[in-house]
Amino acid sequence: MKFLRFCICALIAFGVLAHGGVEDWARAVIETGAGLLFFLWSFLFYFDKSDDQKRVYISPLLPPLILLAAVALGQLLLRATASTYDTRMELNLLVAYILILFLATQAFRYSDDWRGYVWFIMIFGFLVATFGILQQLTFNGKLYWFREMRYGGIPFGPYVNRNHFAGFIELVIPVSLVPLVLGKVRRERWFVVAICALLPIGALFLSASRGGVVSFGVEVGLLLLISLLRRTGSRHVLAGGLVLFLAFLFVSWLGVKQVLDRFSSMQTLEVTTGKRASMRQDTWRIFLDHEYTGTGLGTLQTVFPAYETQYDGKIVNHTHNDYLELLAETGIAGGFCFAWLLGALFFVSLRQVLQRDKSFAASLHLSGLLGCSAFLVHSLVDFNLHIPANALLFLLTAHLATTVVIPSPPSDLPPRPLRHQH
């Protein structure tokens, strides 16, 4: 399973570094990787004779996702989609998400498994944030300093859109910030973990994503509220506050105004507030005309021109509201699936957070809950769930929030079989 865990982390890293995985070639790599990893797991599952490896675990997040895939498949079979090709492509990507989430459920069971994942996310987030800061300070109009942006954009780090970089960072920050606040970091590791929180927070503010900053505020507010409910020691809360204060000083030291002035000429590339409002209203009209099963998964760009009320000569491929777009494309059926997913996420994770003691598992659940909450708030004004790397990381973060973390067995003993897994 160690190789499987490594490959899952590699897919996440690839998706982020490949501009969020939005291009066809990057999506193909993610989908092919998911299929190959599932084949590998099936092979190991069949030939491994140990009792522990013969158990299949199902995340509470999987049933609603499988049902959503069934809705999309029904649209294809019944020809109830405005674009068979687009729905098939989105269904392929959704199946890849389901496979990777299923494999993560099998691969990440014990505390040591999750400890390795947490360190990966912290270090990878730190490196991507550092790259984003350096890129912006030395920006020459090209991604990675050499790739031309043919369709424009306001980039930050490997992402063409700074708001999508913010979506990635929202999922990364709690993994390091929460253990600091809960006091679950050893003294000799405190500085490393603090730096892994400091740089992403600074990068988030430097990206100047309004949705990202507001979502981060939601994270901080929820963290303070839950810390009060859990009666976390004031000394640990102050440690988290110190990291936030240092992040503010870091951004001020970089001179955020001077940095953002370099991008002032690109602000016209962003969708205006008025245009976003009209897009949301037009998408709602699409839903009302196709309220039960929608126009077909992935078909908004095809259907939207007939409903567009404020034409500006630009193609609308997403609504800047993930919830409205899902309703327009899949109707009430898809809305039910997503509501089920959110219900499972918050019910299970809140129960884990509020009932467990101040253990390592509790910090994992709270990190996942805060990251998902911020990400979902940002989805009200953007389309991060349509960025493959961010959507995949969101699902794994949701799994982190809802999983049952089993204490790792002693290294000299074989893993003990488990009786039950939620």
TILO-321379 format. One record per atom (N, C-alpha, C): residue in three letters; y negated, z, x. Coordinates in steps of 0.05 Angstrom, whole numbers, plus 5000, padded with zeros to 4 digits. Example, Ala and Ser with C-alpha at 12.3 -4.5 7.8 and 13.67 -1.06 7.14 Angstrom:
ALA511451565264;ALA509051565246;ALA506651565264;SER504551425257;SER502151435273;SER499951575258;
***
This chain:
MET502450005016;MET500050005000;MET497550005017;LYS497750085042;LYS495450095059;LYS494249815063;PHE495949615066;PHE495049335069;PHE493749245043;LEU494749325021;LEU493649254995;LEU490849374992;ARG490549625000;ARG487849744999;ARG485849605017;PHE486849535041;PHE485049385059;PHE484149115047;CYS485948975034;CYS485248715023;CYS483348735000;ILE483648944984;ILE481748994961;ILE478949044972;CYS478749204993;CYS476149255005;CYS475049005018;ALA476848845030;ALA475948595042;ALA474848405021;LEU476048394997;LEU475048214976;LEU472248304967;ILE471848574965;ILE469148674958;ILE467148584979;ALA467748635004;ALA465948555026;ALA465348265026;PHE467448105022;PHE467047815022;PHE465147734999;GLY465647834975;GLY464047764952;GLY461047824956;VAL460548064967;VAL457748144972;VAL456447964993;LEU457847925015;LEU456647765037;LEU456447465030;ALA458047375011;ALA457947095002;ALA455947064980;HIS453647194983;HIS451447174963;HIS452247274935;GLY453947474935;GLY454747594909;GLY457147454897;GLY458247244911;GLY460547104900;GLY459846914877;VAL457346824875;VAL456546664852;VAL457246374854;GLU457546274878;GLU458145994882;GLU461145934877;ASP461645684870;ASP464445604862;ASP466445674884;TRP465745614909;TRP467645664930;TRP468245954934;ALA466146124930;ALA466546414933;ALA468246524910;ARG467646424886;ARG469346504863;ARG472246424866;ALA472646184878;ALA475346094882;ALA476846274902;VAL475446374922;VAL476646554942;VAL477446814928;ILE475646924912;ILE476247174898;ILE478547144879;GLU478646934864;GLU480746884845;GLU483446834859;THR483346674880;THR485846624895;THR486846884909;GLY484947034920;GLY485647284933;GLY486947474913;ALA485847494889;ALA487047664868;ALA489947584862;GLY490347324859;GLY493047224853;GLY495047274875;LEU494147224900;LEU495947274923;LEU496647574926;LEU494647744922;LEU495148034924;LEU497048124902;PHE496748014878;PHE498548094856;PHE501348004862;PHE501647764874;PHE504347664882;PHE505547844904;LEU503847934923;LEU504748114944;LEU505648374932;TRP504048494914;TRP504848744901;TRP507448714886;SER507748494871;SER510248444856;SER512648434874;PHE512348304897;PHE514448284917;PHE515248564927;LEU513248724934;LEU513748994945;LEU514949164923;PHE513949134898;PHE514949294876;PHE517849244871;TYR518648994873;TYR521348914867;TYR523349014889;PHE522449004914;PHE524349064936;PHE524149354945;ASP522049494939;ASP521749774948;ASP523449954929;LYS525150114941;LYS527050274926;LYS526050564921;SER523750634933;SER522850914929;SER521850954901;ASP522251194891;ASP521551264863;ASP518551244859;ASP516951324879;ASP514051324876;ASP513051034873;GLN514150844888;GLN513250574886;GLN514250424862;LYS516250544848;LYS517350414824;LYS515750484799;ARG513750644802;ARG512050724779;ARG509650534776;VAL509150454752;VAL506750284746;VAL504750454731;TYR502250464741;TYR500150624729;TYR498150444716;ILE497250524693;ILE495350364677;ILE492750524674;SER490550404682;SER487950524679;SER487050504650;PRO485650704640;PRO484650684612;PRO482550454609;LEU481650334631;LEU479750114630;LEU481149844626;LEU483749834631;LEU485149584629;LEU485549474601;PRO486449634581;PRO486849524554;PRO484449374543;PRO482049484543;PRO479749334532;PRO479249074547;LEU479649074574;LEU479148834589;LEU481248624582;ILE483748704579;ILE485848514571;ILE485348404543;LEU484348574525;LEU483648484498;LEU481348274499;LEU479448324516;LEU477148134519;LEU478247874530;ALA480047874549;ALA481247634558;ALA482847494536;ALA484147644519;ALA485547524496;ALA483547394477;VAL481247514473;VAL479147384456;VAL478347114468;ALA477847104494;ALA477046854507;ALA479346654505;LEU481846744509;LEU484146564507;LEU484346444479;GLY483746614459;GLY483746524431;GLY481646314426;GLN479246354438;GLN477146144436;GLN478145884447;LEU479645884469;LEU480645634481;LEU482745504463;LEU484645664455;LEU486945554439;LEU486045454412;LEU484045584400;LEU483045504373;LEU480745314375;ARG480045244400;ARG477745064405;ARG475145174392;ALA474845434393;ALA472545574382;ALA470445634403;THR470045444422;THR468145474443;THR466545224446;ALA463945264454;ALA462145034457;ALA462744884483;SER464245004501;SER464944864526;SER467644974536;THR469644814533;THR472344894541;THR472444954571;TYR471044784587;TYR471044824616;TYR469845094624;ASP467445154613;ASP466045404620;ASP467645644612;THR468845634589;THR470445864579;THR472945904597;ARG474145684605;ARG476545704622;ARG475745814649;MET473545734660;MET472645834686;MET472046134685;GLU470646224664;GLU470046504661;GLU472546664655;LEU474446554641;LEU476946694636;LEU478546724662;ASN478546524679;ASN479846554705;ASN478746784721;LEU476046804721;LEU474747024736;LEU475347294723;LEU475347304696;LEU476047554683;LEU478947644689;VAL480747454690;VAL483547524697;VAL483647624726;ALA482047514744;ALA481947614771;ALA481047894772;TYR478947964756;TYR478048244755;TYR480248424745;ILE481648344725;ILE483748504713;ILE485948554734;LEU486748344749;LEU488848374769;LEU487948564791;ILE485448534800;ILE484548714822;ILE484349004813;LEU483449044788;LEU483349314777;LEU486149434775;PHE487949274765;PHE490749364763;PHE491949434790;LEU491349264810;LEU492349324837;LEU491049564849;ALA488449604844;ALA487149844854;ALA488350094841;THR489150074816;THR490450304803;THR493050374817;GLN494550174827;GLN497050234841;GLN496550324869;ALA494450224882;ALA494050274911;ALA492550524917;PHE490650604899;PHE489050844903;PHE490051064884;ARG491651244895;ARG492851464879;ARG492151734890;TYR492351754916;TYR492052014929;TYR489252054941;SER488552304946;SER485952364956;SER485352224983;ASP487352205000;ASP486852065025;ASP486251765021;ASP487551645001;ASP486951364994;ASP484051334986;TRP483051514969;TRP480251494960;TRP478351574982;ARG479151754999;ARG477351835021;ARG476751595039;GLY478751435045;GLY478351185060;GLY476550995046;TYR476850965019;TYR475250785004;TYR472350875004;VAL471851135001;VAL469151245001;VAL467751185028;TRP469151225050;TRP467951175076;TRP467350875079;PHE469050705068;PHE468550415069;PHE466050345054;ILE465750455029;ILE463350385013;ILE460850495026;MET460950745037;MET458650855050;MET457750685074;ILE459550625091;ILE458850475116;ILE458050185109;PHE459550065091;PHE458849785083;PHE456149775070;GLY455549965052;GLY452949975039;GLY450750015059;PHE451250195079;PHE449250245100;PHE448749985115;LEU450849835122;LEU450449585138;LEU449049375122;VAL449749345097;VAL448349145080;VAL445449215076;ALA444849475072;ALA442149565068;ALA440549515094;THR441749575117;THR440349525142;THR439749235146;PHE441749065140;PHE441348775142;PHE439048685123;GLY438948795099;GLY436848715080;GLY434048795090;ILE433849025102;ILE431249115112;ILE430348945136;LEU432248885154;LEU431548725177;LEU430848435168;GLN432348335149;GLN431848065139;GLN429048045127;GLN428348245111;GLN425748235098;GLN423448255118;LEU423848425138;LEU421748465158;LEU421348215175;THR423448045178;THR423247805194;THR423847555178;PHE423147555153;PHE423947345134;PHE422647075142;ASN424346865143;ASN423346595149;ASN423846395127;GLY424446505102;GLY424846335079;GLY427646235076;LYS429546335093;LYS432346255092;LYS434246485090;LEU436446455076;LEU438446665075;LEU439946675101;TYR440446915111;TYR441646945137;TYR440046805159;TRP437546755154;TRP435746625173;TRP436346335179;PHE438446225165;PHE439045935171;PHE439745775146;ARG440445905124;ARG441245745100;ARG438845705081;GLU438345455075;GLU436145385057;GLU436845465028;MET434845565013;MET435145624985;MET434245384969;ARG436045224961;ARG435344974947;ARG434145024919;TYR434945234907;TYR433945284880;TYR431945514878;GLY430945594901;GLY428945814902;GLY430346084899;GLY428646294898;GLY429746564895;GLY427946764908;ILE428447014903;ILE427047234916;ILE429247404929;PRO430047334953;PRO432447454965;PRO432047734976;PHE434247864979;PHE434248124994;PHE437148155004;GLY437448175030;GLY440148195042;GLY441647935036;PRO444247955030;PRO445747705025;PRO445347584997;TYR443847724980;TYR443447634952;TYR441047454950;VAL441247244934;VAL438947074929;VAL436847214912;ASN437747394894;ASN435947534876;ASN435947834884;ARG433547934889;ARG433248214897;ARG434348404876;ASN434248334850;ASN435248504829;ASN438248544831;HIS439648344841;HIS442548364844;HIS443248534869;PHE441548514889;PHE441848704911;PHE441548994901;ALA439549034884;ALA439149304873;ALA441649394857;GLY442849204842;GLY445249274827;GLY447449374845;PHE447849234868;PHE449849324888;PHE449149604899;ILE446649644906;ILE445849904918;ILE446150134898;GLU445650084872;GLU446050294852;GLU448850394852;LEU450850224857;LEU453550314857;LEU454350454883;VAL452850404904;VAL453450504931;VAL452250784936;ILE449750824927;ILE448351074934;ILE449751324926;PRO450851344901;PRO452051604893;PRO454451694911;VAL455851494923;VAL458151564939;VAL457451744962;SER455051724973;SER454151894994;SER452352124985;LEU450652064964;LEU448752264955;LEU450152494940;VAL452052434923;VAL453352644907;VAL454752854925;PRO456452774945;PRO457652984962;PRO455653164976;LEU453253044983;LEU451253214995;LEU450153424976;VAL449653344951;VAL448653524931;VAL450753734923;LEU453253654922;LEU455353844914;LEU456354014937;GLY455353954961;GLY456154114984;GLY458954054993;LYS459853804990;LYS462653734997;LYS462753585024;VAL460653615040;VAL460553475066;VAL460753675089;ARG462553635107;ARG462753815130;ARG460153805147;ARG459554035159;ARG457054055174;ARG456853835196;GLU459053775209;GLU458853585231;GLU458553295221;ARG459053255195;ARG458852985184;ARG456252955167;TRP454753165164;TRP452453165146;TRP450452945154;PHE449852925179;PHE447852725188;PHE448752445182;VAL451352375187;VAL452352105182;VAL452152035153;VAL453052225135;VAL453052175107;VAL450152155097;ALA448352315107;ALA445552305099;ALA444252035106;ILE444951935130;ILE443851675138;ILE444951455120;CYS447551475112;CYS448751275094;CYS447551285067;ALA446251505059;ALA444751515034;ALA441851435038;LEU440651505061;LEU437851455066;LEU437151155067;LEU438651005082;LEU438050715086;LEU438350565060;PRO440450595044;PRO440650455019;PRO438350524999;ILE437550774998;ILE435350854981;ILE432850714990;GLY432250725016;GLY429950585026;GLY429950295020;ALA432350165024;ALA432549875018;ALA432149814989;LEU433049994971;LEU432749954943;LEU429749944936;PHE428150124947;PHE425350124941;PHE423949884954;LEU424849814977;LEU423649574991;LEU424249314976;SER426449314961;SER427049064946;SER425149024923;ALA423649244915;ALA421649224894;ALA422849134867;SER425349204863;SER426649134837;SER425949354817;ARG424349284797;ARG423549494777;ARG425949604763;GLY427749434755;GLY430149524741;GLY431849704759;GLY431949634785;GLY433449794804;GLY432250074808;VAL429550084810;VAL428250344814;VAL428550524790;VAL428350404766;VAL428750564741;VAL431550664739;SER433450484746;SER436350564745;SER436950784765;PHE435650774788;PHE436050984808;PHE434951244798;GLY432651234784;GLY431551474771;GLY433551594751;VAL434951424737;VAL437051524718;VAL439251664734;GLU440051554756;GLU442051684773;GLU441151964782;VAL438751984792;VAL437652234802;VAL437452434779;GLY436452344756;GLY436252524733;GLY438952634723;LEU440952454722;LEU443652544713;LEU444852734734;LEU444352674760;LEU445452844781;LEU444253124779;LEU441653144774;LEU440453404771;LEU441453554747;LEU441753404724;LEU442753534700;LEU445553634703;ILE447353474715;ILE450153564718;ILE450253784739;SER448553784759;SER448453994779;SER447754264766;LEU445854254747;LEU445154494732;LEU447454594715;LEU448854404701;LEU451054474684;LEU453354594701;ARG453754494725;ARG455854594742;ARG454954824759;ARG452354894757;ARG451255114772;ARG451655084803;THR450954844811;THR451154784840;THR449154954855;GLY449855044878;GLY447955204894;GLY445355064901;SER443155214900;SER440555094905;SER440354974933;ARG441855084952;ARG441654984979;ARG442754704981;HIS444854644966;HIS445954374966;HIS444154174951;VAL442954264929;VAL441054094915;VAL438654024932;LEU437754214948;LEU435554164966;LEU436353964988;ALA438853964995;ALA439753765015;ALA439453485004;GLY440153444979;GLY439753184966;GLY436853114963;GLY435153314956;GLY432353274955;GLY431053194981;LEU432153315003;LEU431153245029;LEU431752955036;VAL434052855028;VAL434752575033;VAL432852395018;LEU432152454993;LEU430352294977;LEU427552304990;PHE426652535000;PHE424052555012;PHE423952385038;LEU426052395054;LEU426152245078;LEU426251945072;ALA427551865050;ALA427551585042;ALA424751485035;PHE423251665022;PHE420451595015;PHE418751565041;LEU419151745060;LEU417651725085;LEU418451475100;PHE421051405098;PHE422051165112;PHE420650915101;VAL420550895075;VAL419350665062;VAL416350655069;SER415050885069;SER412150885076;SER411750805105;TRP413550895122;TRP413250825151;TRP413550525156;LEU415350395140;LEU415750115143;LEU413349955133;GLY411650075116;GLY409349935106;GLY410149755084;VAL411049865061;VAL412149695040;VAL410149495029;LYS407549565029;LYS405549375018;LYS405449125036;GLN405349165062;GLN405248935080;GLN407748765078;VAL410048895075;VAL412548745073;VAL412648575047;LEU411848695025;LEU411948554999;LEU409848334998;ASP407748355013;ASP405648145013;ASP406847885023;ARG408947905040;ARG410147655050;ARG411547505028;PHE412347655007;PHE413747524985;PHE412047474961;SER409447524963;SER407647484940;SER407647204930;SER407947014949;SER407846734941;SER410346654925;MET412446824925;MET414846754911;MET415146884884;GLN413147054877;GLN413347204852;GLN413547024828;THR412346784829;THR412346604807;THR415146504800;LEU417046534818;LEU419746454813;LEU421246634794;GLU420246874790;GLU421547064772;GLU420846994743;VAL422647054725;VAL422247014697;VAL420147214687;THR418147124672;THR415947304663;THR417047484641;THR415547694636;THR416347894615;THR416447754588;GLY414447594582;GLY414447454556;GLY416747264553;LYS417447124574;LYS419746944573;LYS422347104569;ARG422647334582;ARG425047494579;ARG425247594550;ALA423047674538;ALA423147764510;ALA423947534491;SER422947294496;SER423747074479;SER426647004483;MET427647024508;MET430446964513;MET432247164499;ARG431447414498;ARG433047614483;ARG433147554453;GLN430847484442;GLN430747414414;GLN432347164408;ASP432146964424;ASP433746724420;ASP436746774422;THR437446944441;THR440347014444;THR441347164420;TRP439647334410;TRP440447484385;TRP440947294362;ARG439347074360;ARG439646874339;ARG442346734343;ILE443046684368;ILE445646554374;ILE447946734363;PHE447646994368;PHE449647184358;PHE449847184328;LEU447547184315;LEU447547184285;LEU448846934273;ASP448646714287;ASP449846464278;ASP452846444285;HIS453746614303;HIS456646614311;HIS457546904315;GLU457247064294;GLU457447354297;GLU460247454301;TYR462247314293;TYR464947424294;TYR466347364321;THR466347124330;THR467747054355;THR465946924376;GLY463446894370;GLY461546784390;GLY461846484395;THR460346394414;THR460246104421;THR462346034442;GLY463546224454;GLY465446174476;GLY464546314501;LEU466346454515;LEU465746594539;LEU464546404560;GLY462246464571;GLY461046304592;GLY459446064582;THR458846054556;THR457645804545;THR454645844538;LEU453346064547;LEU450546104539;LEU448845874549;GLN449245774573;GLN447545564584;GLN447845304567;THR450145264557;THR450645024540;THR449245044513;VAL449345284501;VAL448445314473;VAL445445374472;PHE444345504492;PHE441645614491;PHE439445414485;PRO439545174496;PRO437344984491;PRO436744934461;ALA438744944445;ALA438244894416;ALA436845134403;TYR436845364415;TYR435545604404;TYR433045684419;GLU432345544440;GLU430145624458;GLU427445584444;THR425845794442;THR423245784429;THR420945774448;GLN421345834473;GLN419245834493;GLN420145674517;TYR419945414515;TYR420945234536;TYR419045224560;ASP420045264584;ASP418345254608;ASP419445054629;GLY421244884621;GLY422344684639;GLY424544774657;LYS425445034654;LYS427545144671;LYS430045184655;ILE432345164669;ILE434845204656;ILE435445504653;VAL436245584629;VAL436945864624;VAL439945894626;ASN440946014647;ASN443846054649;ASN444746334642;HIS442846524641;HIS443446804633;HIS441046914618;THR441547114601;THR439447224584;THR437847454596;HIS438647554619;HIS437447804630;HIS438048044612;ASN440248034598;ASN441248264583;ASN444248214579;ASP445848354594;ASP448748304594;ASP449948354566;TYR448948544551;TYR450048614525;TYR449548394505;LEU447148294503;LEU446548084485;LEU448047834492;GLU448247774517;GLU449747534525;GLU452647554518;LEU453847784521;LEU456647824513;LEU456947784483;LEU455147894467;LEU455247864438;LEU455047574430;ALA453147424443;ALA452747144436;ALA455246984443;GLU456647044465;GLU458846884474;GLU461546964461;THR461847214454;THR464447314444;THR464247444417;GLY461747484406;GLY461447594380;GLY462247884377;ILE462747964353;ILE463548244347;ILE466148304361;ALA467948114363;ALA470548164377;ALA470148244406;GLY468448104420;GLY467948174448;GLY466248424450;GLY464348464431;GLY462848714431;GLY464548954428;PHE466648934410;PHE468449154407;PHE469949224432;CYS470849014447;CYS472249054472;CYS470549204492;PHE468049114494;PHE466249244514;PHE465549524505;ALA465249574479;ALA464749844470;ALA467050024476;TRP469449924473;TRP471950074480;TRP471950134509;LEU471249944526;LEU471149984555;LEU469150214562;LEU466750204550;LEU464750404556;LEU465550674545;GLY466850674522;GLY467750934511;GLY469851064529;ALA471750904538;ALA473751004557;ALA472551104582;LEU470650954593;LEU469251034618;LEU467851304615;PHE466251334595;PHE464551574593;PHE466251814583;PHE468051764565;PHE469651994554;PHE471352114576;VAL472851944590;VAL474752034610;VAL473252154634;SER471152014644;SER469652114667;SER468152374662;LEU466852394639;LEU465452644633;LEU467352874630;ARG469752824619;ARG471753034617;ARG472553124645;GLN472952924663;GLN473752994690;GLN471553154704;VAL469053064701;VAL466853194715;VAL466353474706;LEU466353524680;LEU465553784669;LEU467853984670;GLN470353894671;GLN472554084670;GLN473654154698;ARG473253984717;ARG474454044744;ARG472654234760;ASP473854354779;ASP472354534797;ASP470854374817;LYS469554504837;LYS467954364857;LYS469754254879;SER471554074871;SER473453964890;SER472553684899;PHE474053574918;PHE473453304927;PHE473753104904;ALA475653144886;ALA476052974863;ALA473552974845;ALA472353214842;ALA470053234824;ALA467753064835;SER467353064861;SER465152894873;SER465752604869;LEU468352524870;LEU469052244866;LEU468352164837;HIS469152324818;HIS468652254790;HIS465652244784;LEU464152434795;LEU461352434790;LEU459952194803;SER460852124827;SER459751884841;SER460151634824;GLY462551604814;GLY463151374797;GLY461551374771;LEU461351604759;LEU459851624733;LEU456951554737;LEU455651654758;LEU452851604763;LEU452351314770;GLY454051204787;GLY453750924794;GLY454050734770;CYS456050784754;CYS456450614730;CYS454150654710;SER453150894706;SER450950944687;SER448450794696;ALA447750804721;ALA445350664731;ALA445750364728;PHE448150264735;PHE448749974733;PHE448449874704;LEU449450034686;LEU449349954657;LEU446549964646;VAL444950144656;VAL442050144648;VAL440749894658;HIS441249824683;HIS440049584695;HIS440949334680;SER443349334668;SER444349104653;SER442749054628;LEU441049234619;LEU439349194596;LEU437148984602;VAL436548954628;VAL434348774635;VAL435148564656;ASP437748544662;ASP438648354682;ASP441548274676;PHE442748114693;PHE445448014688;PHE447248074712;ASN447248314722;ASN448948394745;ASN451948364739;LEU452748394714;LEU455548364707;LEU456448074709;HIS454647884712;HIS455347614717;HIS455247534746;ILE454847734763;ILE455047684792;ILE457747794801;PRO459647614808;PRO462447704813;PRO462747944831;ALA461347954853;ALA461648174872;ALA460848434859;ASN458548434844;ASN457548674831;ASN459348754808;ALA460348564792;ALA462148624770;ALA464748744780;LEU465748644802;LEU468248754813;LEU467849034824;LEU465549074838;LEU465049344848;LEU464449534825;PHE463249444804;PHE462849614780;PHE465549704769;LEU467449524766;LEU470049604755;LEU471449794773;LEU471349764799;LEU472649954817;LEU471150214817;THR468550214813;THR467050464811;THR467750604785;ALA468150454764;ALA468950574738;ALA471750694741;HIS473450554756;HIS476150664761;HIS475950924777;LEU474150934796;LEU473651174812;LEU472851404793;ALA471251344773;ALA470251554754;ALA472451654736;THR474451494730;THR476451564709;THR479151624720;THR479751574745;THR482451604755;THR483151904759;VAL485751954760;VAL486752224766;VAL487352224796;VAL485852384811;VAL486252394840;VAL488352604847;ILE490452514859;ILE492652694866;ILE492352784895;PRO492553054900;PRO492453144928;PRO494553004945;SER493752924969;SER495552784987;SER497752964996;PRO500252874996;PRO502453035006;PRO502253075036;PRO503653275047;PRO503653305077;PRO504753055090;SER503552995113;SER504252735127;SER507152725135;ASP508452955138;ASP511252945147;ASP513252945124;LEU512252935100;LEU513952925076;LEU513452675061;PRO515452555047;PRO514952325031;PRO513352395006;PRO511752204995;PRO510152264971;PRO511952364948;ARG511052574935;ARG512652674913;ARG512152504888;PRO514252454872;PRO513852294848;PRO511952424828;LEU510552264814;LEU508552364794;LEU509752344766;ARG509152534750;ARG510152534723;ARG508352394703;HIS505852404709;HIS504052294688;HIS501452204702;GLN500351984691;GLN497851874702;GLN496351774678;HIS493851854676;HIS492151754654;HIS491251474660;
***
